[in-house]
Amino acid sequence: FHERTKHIEMDCHVVRDKVQFGMIHLLPISTHEQLVDILIKSLHVGPFNHIHSKLGMLDIY
């Protein structure tokens, strides 16, 4: 299991170090503005369309 999560641990350390050195600043994001929800949750039409438009995705059909 560790081999599959090792890269995640390293990414967390990289982000933590950059925050501590002031290179990046993490901002809180409202749960209604989480764009990743479209990829991991089944959403109702309203939230789906809102996130869909923010990502700039187009329906090609």
PDB file as gemmi writes it, atoms N, CA and C in Angstrom:
CRYST1    1.000    1.000    1.000  90.00  90.00  90.00 P 1                      
ATOM      1  N   PHE A   1       0.832  -1.201   0.000  1.00  0.00           N  
ATOM      2  CA  PHE A   1       0.000   0.000   0.000  1.00  0.00           C  
ATOM      3  C   PHE A   1       0.867   1.252   0.000  1.00  0.00           C  
ATOM      4  N   HIS A   2       1.995   1.209   0.672  1.00  0.00           N  
ATOM      5  CA  HIS A   2       2.861   2.383   0.755  1.00  0.00           C  
ATOM      6  C   HIS A   2       3.379   2.813  -0.615  1.00  0.00           C  
ATOM      7  N   GLU A   3       3.691   1.861  -1.470  1.00  0.00           N  
ATOM      8  CA  GLU A   3       4.221   2.200  -2.796  1.00  0.00           C  
ATOM      9  C   GLU A   3       3.221   3.024  -3.604  1.00  0.00           C  
ATOM     10  N   ARG A   4       1.930   2.769  -3.402  1.00  0.00           N  
ATOM     11  CA  ARG A   4       0.918   3.502  -4.161  1.00  0.00           C  
ATOM     12  C   ARG A   4       0.661   4.888  -3.589  1.00  0.00           C  
ATOM     13  N   THR A   5       0.982   5.112  -2.326  1.00  0.00           N  
ATOM     14  CA  THR A   5       0.712   6.413  -1.706  1.00  0.00           C  
ATOM     15  C   THR A   5       1.973   7.236  -1.493  1.00  0.00           C  
ATOM     16  N   LYS A   6       3.113   6.704  -1.831  1.00  0.00           N  
ATOM     17  CA  LYS A   6       4.380   7.392  -1.589  1.00  0.00           C  
ATOM     18  C   LYS A   6       4.418   8.750  -2.291  1.00  0.00           C  
ATOM     19  N   HIS A   7       3.955   8.816  -3.543  1.00  0.00           N  
ATOM     20  CA  HIS A   7       3.995  10.086  -4.272  1.00  0.00           C  
ATOM     21  C   HIS A   7       3.073  11.121  -3.646  1.00  0.00           C  
ATOM     22  N   ILE A   8       1.968  10.686  -3.052  1.00  0.00           N  
ATOM     23  CA  ILE A   8       1.055  11.619  -2.382  1.00  0.00           C  
ATOM     24  C   ILE A   8       1.744  12.221  -1.168  1.00  0.00           C  
ATOM     25  N   GLU A   9       2.454  11.398  -0.401  1.00  0.00           N  
ATOM     26  CA  GLU A   9       3.178  11.897   0.765  1.00  0.00           C  
ATOM     27  C   GLU A   9       4.217  12.929   0.347  1.00  0.00           C  
ATOM     28  N   MET A  10       4.925  12.667  -0.735  1.00  0.00           N  
ATOM     29  CA  MET A  10       5.952  13.603  -1.202  1.00  0.00           C  
ATOM     30  C   MET A  10       5.322  14.908  -1.659  1.00  0.00           C  
ATOM     31  N   ASP A  11       4.182  14.834  -2.371  1.00  0.00           N  
ATOM     32  CA  ASP A  11       3.490  16.044  -2.813  1.00  0.00           C  
ATOM     33  C   ASP A  11       3.072  16.893  -1.624  1.00  0.00           C  
ATOM     34  N   CYS A  12       2.587  16.240  -0.561  1.00  0.00           N  
ATOM     35  CA  CYS A  12       2.173  16.972   0.641  1.00  0.00           C  
ATOM     36  C   CYS A  12       3.356  17.692   1.264  1.00  0.00           C  
ATOM     37  N   HIS A  13       4.504  17.046   1.299  1.00  0.00           N  
ATOM     38  CA  HIS A  13       5.695  17.680   1.869  1.00  0.00           C  
ATOM     39  C   HIS A  13       6.146  18.856   1.016  1.00  0.00           C  
ATOM     40  N   VAL A  14       6.077  18.731  -0.288  1.00  0.00           N  
ATOM     41  CA  VAL A  14       6.474  19.822  -1.184  1.00  0.00           C  
ATOM     42  C   VAL A  14       5.569  21.028  -0.965  1.00  0.00           C  
ATOM     43  N   VAL A  15       4.268  20.798  -0.906  1.00  0.00           N  
ATOM     44  CA  VAL A  15       3.322  21.896  -0.691  1.00  0.00           C  
ATOM     45  C   VAL A  15       3.551  22.518   0.678  1.00  0.00           C  
ATOM     46  N   ARG A  16       3.703  21.696   1.706  1.00  0.00           N  
ATOM     47  CA  ARG A  16       3.936  22.217   3.052  1.00  0.00           C  
ATOM     48  C   ARG A  16       5.184  23.091   3.096  1.00  0.00           C  
ATOM     49  N   ASP A  17       6.264  22.636   2.470  1.00  0.00           N  
ATOM     50  CA  ASP A  17       7.508  23.409   2.460  1.00  0.00           C  
ATOM     51  C   ASP A  17       7.328  24.744   1.749  1.00  0.00           C  
ATOM     52  N   LYS A  18       6.623  24.755   0.629  1.00  0.00           N  
ATOM     53  CA  LYS A  18       6.414  26.000  -0.116  1.00  0.00           C  
ATOM     54  C   LYS A  18       5.557  26.979   0.682  1.00  0.00           C  
ATOM     55  N   VAL A  19       4.585  26.470   1.429  1.00  0.00           N  
ATOM     56  CA  VAL A  19       3.775  27.336   2.293  1.00  0.00           C  
ATOM     57  C   VAL A  19       4.644  27.917   3.399  1.00  0.00           C  
ATOM     58  N   GLN A  20       5.467  27.090   4.029  1.00  0.00           N  
ATOM     59  CA  GLN A  20       6.322  27.561   5.122  1.00  0.00           C  
ATOM     60  C   GLN A  20       7.323  28.608   4.658  1.00  0.00           C  
ATOM     61  N   PHE A  21       7.835  28.487   3.432  1.00  0.00           N  
ATOM     62  CA  PHE A  21       8.799  29.456   2.905  1.00  0.00           C  
ATOM     63  C   PHE A  21       8.120  30.677   2.289  1.00  0.00           C  
ATOM     64  N   GLY A  22       6.784  30.703   2.295  1.00  0.00           N  
ATOM     65  CA  GLY A  22       6.053  31.846   1.764  1.00  0.00           C  
ATOM     66  C   GLY A  22       6.002  31.899   0.248  1.00  0.00           C  
ATOM     67  N   MET A  23       6.321  30.803  -0.405  1.00  0.00           N  
ATOM     68  CA  MET A  23       6.307  30.772  -1.869  1.00  0.00           C  
ATOM     69  C   MET A  23       4.887  30.684  -2.420  1.00  0.00           C  
ATOM     70  N   ILE A  24       4.000  30.033  -1.669  1.00  0.00           N  
ATOM     71  CA  ILE A  24       2.595  29.950  -2.057  1.00  0.00           C  
ATOM     72  C   ILE A  24       1.742  30.244  -0.837  1.00  0.00           C  
ATOM     73  N   HIS A  25       0.507  30.637  -1.092  1.00  0.00           N  
ATOM     74  CA  HIS A  25      -0.446  30.918  -0.024  1.00  0.00           C  
ATOM     75  C   HIS A  25      -1.725  30.158  -0.350  1.00  0.00           C  
ATOM     76  N   LEU A  26      -2.135  29.288   0.545  1.00  0.00           N  
ATOM     77  CA  LEU A  26      -3.339  28.494   0.331  1.00  0.00           C  
ATOM     78  C   LEU A  26      -4.550  29.265   0.826  1.00  0.00           C  
ATOM     79  N   LEU A  27      -5.585  29.302   0.016  1.00  0.00           N  
ATOM     80  CA  LEU A  27      -6.810  30.008   0.364  1.00  0.00           C  
ATOM     81  C   LEU A  27      -7.942  29.008   0.565  1.00  0.00           C  
ATOM     82  N   PRO A  28      -8.820  29.282   1.521  1.00  0.00           N  
ATOM     83  CA  PRO A  28      -9.974  28.393   1.693  1.00  0.00           C  
ATOM     84  C   PRO A  28     -10.940  28.563   0.516  1.00  0.00           C  
ATOM     85  N   ILE A  29     -11.551  27.473   0.111  1.00  0.00           N  
ATOM     86  CA  ILE A  29     -12.507  27.475  -0.993  1.00  0.00           C  
ATOM     87  C   ILE A  29     -13.844  26.958  -0.467  1.00  0.00           C  
ATOM     88  N   SER A  30     -14.901  27.667  -0.799  1.00  0.00           N  
ATOM     89  CA  SER A  30     -16.243  27.255  -0.408  1.00  0.00           C  
ATOM     90  C   SER A  30     -16.566  25.888  -1.011  1.00  0.00           C  
ATOM     91  N   THR A  31     -17.341  25.111  -0.308  1.00  0.00           N  
ATOM     92  CA  THR A  31     -17.713  23.794  -0.835  1.00  0.00           C  
ATOM     93  C   THR A  31     -18.509  23.924  -2.126  1.00  0.00           C  
ATOM     94  N   HIS A  32     -19.160  25.067  -2.344  1.00  0.00           N  
ATOM     95  CA  HIS A  32     -19.929  25.273  -3.573  1.00  0.00           C  
ATOM     96  C   HIS A  32     -19.033  25.606  -4.761  1.00  0.00           C  
ATOM     97  N   GLU A  33     -17.783  25.930  -4.509  1.00  0.00           N  
ATOM     98  CA  GLU A  33     -16.852  26.313  -5.571  1.00  0.00           C  
ATOM     99  C   GLU A  33     -15.801  25.236  -5.863  1.00  0.00           C  
ATOM    100  N   GLN A  34     -15.931  24.059  -5.290  1.00  0.00           N  
ATOM    101  CA  GLN A  34     -14.957  22.988  -5.502  1.00  0.00           C  
ATOM    102  C   GLN A  34     -15.158  22.389  -6.893  1.00  0.00           C  
ATOM    103  N   LEU A  35     -14.287  22.757  -7.827  1.00  0.00           N  
ATOM    104  CA  LEU A  35     -14.431  22.292  -9.206  1.00  0.00           C  
ATOM    105  C   LEU A  35     -14.207  20.792  -9.345  1.00  0.00           C  
ATOM    106  N   VAL A  36     -13.465  20.195  -8.431  1.00  0.00           N  
ATOM    107  CA  VAL A  36     -13.187  18.761  -8.514  1.00  0.00           C  
ATOM    108  C   VAL A  36     -14.462  17.935  -8.304  1.00  0.00           C  
ATOM    109  N   ASP A  37     -15.498  18.526  -7.725  1.00  0.00           N  
ATOM    110  CA  ASP A  37     -16.738  17.789  -7.485  1.00  0.00           C  
ATOM    111  C   ASP A  37     -17.314  17.187  -8.762  1.00  0.00           C  
ATOM    112  N   ILE A  38     -17.113  17.854  -9.890  1.00  0.00           N  
ATOM    113  CA  ILE A  38     -17.668  17.345 -11.144  1.00  0.00           C  
ATOM    114  C   ILE A  38     -17.021  16.018 -11.534  1.00  0.00           C  
ATOM    115  N   LEU A  39     -15.812  15.772 -11.033  1.00  0.00           N  
ATOM    116  CA  LEU A  39     -15.092  14.552 -11.379  1.00  0.00           C  
ATOM    117  C   LEU A  39     -15.316  13.410 -10.391  1.00  0.00           C  
ATOM    118  N   ILE A  40     -15.752  13.721  -9.166  1.00  0.00           N  
ATOM    119  CA  ILE A  40     -15.829  12.673  -8.149  1.00  0.00           C  
ATOM    120  C   ILE A  40     -17.213  12.476  -7.544  1.00  0.00           C  
ATOM    121  N   LYS A  41     -18.168  13.342  -7.873  1.00  0.00           N  
ATOM    122  CA  LYS A  41     -19.502  13.225  -7.283  1.00  0.00           C  
ATOM    123  C   LYS A  41     -20.559  13.247  -8.376  1.00  0.00           C  
ATOM    124  N   SER A  42     -21.698  12.651  -8.063  1.00  0.00           N  
ATOM    125  CA  SER A  42     -22.842  12.835  -8.954  1.00  0.00           C  
ATOM    126  C   SER A  42     -23.564  14.084  -8.462  1.00  0.00           C  
ATOM    127  N   LEU A  43     -23.740  15.043  -9.343  1.00  0.00           N  
ATOM    128  CA  LEU A  43     -24.297  16.337  -8.965  1.00  0.00           C  
ATOM    129  C   LEU A  43     -25.664  16.540  -9.598  1.00  0.00           C  
ATOM    130  N   HIS A  44     -26.483  17.369  -8.941  1.00  0.00           N  
ATOM    131  CA  HIS A  44     -27.746  17.783  -9.536  1.00  0.00           C  
ATOM    132  C   HIS A  44     -27.444  18.718 -10.703  1.00  0.00           C  
ATOM    133  N   VAL A  45     -28.433  18.988 -11.520  1.00  0.00           N  
ATOM    134  CA  VAL A  45     -28.240  19.769 -12.740  1.00  0.00           C  
ATOM    135  C   VAL A  45     -27.664  21.154 -12.453  1.00  0.00           C  
ATOM    136  N   GLY A  46     -28.185  21.858 -11.445  1.00  0.00           N  
ATOM    137  CA  GLY A  46     -27.719  23.214 -11.148  1.00  0.00           C  
ATOM    138  C   GLY A  46     -26.236  23.275 -10.821  1.00  0.00           C  
ATOM    139  N   PRO A  47     -25.778  22.540  -9.793  1.00  0.00           N  
ATOM    140  CA  PRO A  47     -24.345  22.544  -9.478  1.00  0.00           C  
ATOM    141  C   PRO A  47     -23.485  22.018 -10.626  1.00  0.00           C  
ATOM    142  N   PHE A  48     -23.982  21.019 -11.347  1.00  0.00           N  
ATOM    143  CA  PHE A  48     -23.219  20.484 -12.477  1.00  0.00           C  
ATOM    144  C   PHE A  48     -22.994  21.560 -13.536  1.00  0.00           C  
ATOM    145  N   ASN A  49     -24.062  22.267 -13.918  1.00  0.00           N  
ATOM    146  CA  ASN A  49     -23.943  23.306 -14.943  1.00  0.00           C  
ATOM    147  C   ASN A  49     -23.043  24.446 -14.480  1.00  0.00           C  
ATOM    148  N   HIS A  50     -23.114  24.793 -13.204  1.00  0.00           N  
ATOM    149  CA  HIS A  50     -22.269  25.864 -12.657  1.00  0.00           C  
ATOM    150  C   HIS A  50     -20.791  25.492 -12.776  1.00  0.00           C  
ATOM    151  N   ILE A  51     -20.431  24.305 -12.320  1.00  0.00           N  
ATOM    152  CA  ILE A  51     -19.035  23.864 -12.370  1.00  0.00           C  
ATOM    153  C   ILE A  51     -18.604  23.650 -13.822  1.00  0.00           C  
ATOM    154  N   HIS A  52     -19.490  23.081 -14.619  1.00  0.00           N  
ATOM    155  CA  HIS A  52     -19.209  22.828 -16.033  1.00  0.00           C  
ATOM    156  C   HIS A  52     -18.834  24.127 -16.738  1.00  0.00           C  
ATOM    157  N   SER A  53     -19.570  25.203 -16.467  1.00  0.00           N  
ATOM    158  CA  SER A  53     -19.277  26.487 -17.117  1.00  0.00           C  
ATOM    159  C   SER A  53     -17.962  27.079 -16.617  1.00  0.00           C  
ATOM    160  N   LYS A  54     -17.635  26.899 -15.342  1.00  0.00           N  
ATOM    161  CA  LYS A  54     -16.379  27.423 -14.802  1.00  0.00           C  
ATOM    162  C   LYS A  54     -15.165  26.723 -15.403  1.00  0.00           C  
ATOM    163  N   LEU A  55     -15.313  25.448 -15.750  1.00  0.00           N  
ATOM    164  CA  LEU A  55     -14.210  24.702 -16.340  1.00  0.00           C  
ATOM    165  C   LEU A  55     -14.038  25.001 -17.827  1.00  0.00           C  
ATOM    166  N   GLY A  56     -15.015  25.684 -18.418  1.00  0.00           N  
ATOM    167  CA  GLY A  56     -14.917  26.012 -19.836  1.00  0.00           C  
ATOM    168  C   GLY A  56     -15.128  24.814 -20.742  1.00  0.00           C  
ATOM    169  N   MET A  57     -15.848  23.822 -20.254  1.00  0.00           N  
ATOM    170  CA  MET A  57     -16.097  22.616 -21.045  1.00  0.00           C  
ATOM    171  C   MET A  57     -17.244  22.876 -22.014  1.00  0.00           C  
ATOM    172  N   LEU A  58     -17.155  22.306 -23.191  1.00  0.00           N  
ATOM    173  CA  LEU A  58     -18.186  22.461 -24.204  1.00  0.00           C  
ATOM    174  C   LEU A  58     -18.791  21.112 -24.546  1.00  0.00           C  
ATOM    175  N   ASP A  59     -20.096  21.108 -24.793  1.00  0.00           N  
ATOM    176  CA  ASP A  59     -20.774  19.899 -25.256  1.00  0.00           C  
ATOM    177  C   ASP A  59     -20.626  19.848 -26.773  1.00  0.00           C  
ATOM    178  N   ILE A  60     -19.887  18.880 -27.278  1.00  0.00           N  
ATOM    179  CA  ILE A  60     -19.636  18.814 -28.719  1.00  0.00           C  
ATOM    180  C   ILE A  60     -20.721  18.043 -29.462  1.00  0.00           C  
ATOM    181  N   TYR A  61     -21.716  17.560 -28.759  1.00  0.00           N  
ATOM    182  CA  TYR A  61     -22.782  16.807 -29.425  1.00  0.00           C  
ATOM    183  C   TYR A  61     -24.003  17.633 -29.516  1.00  0.00           C  
TER     184      TYR A  61                                                      
END                                                                             
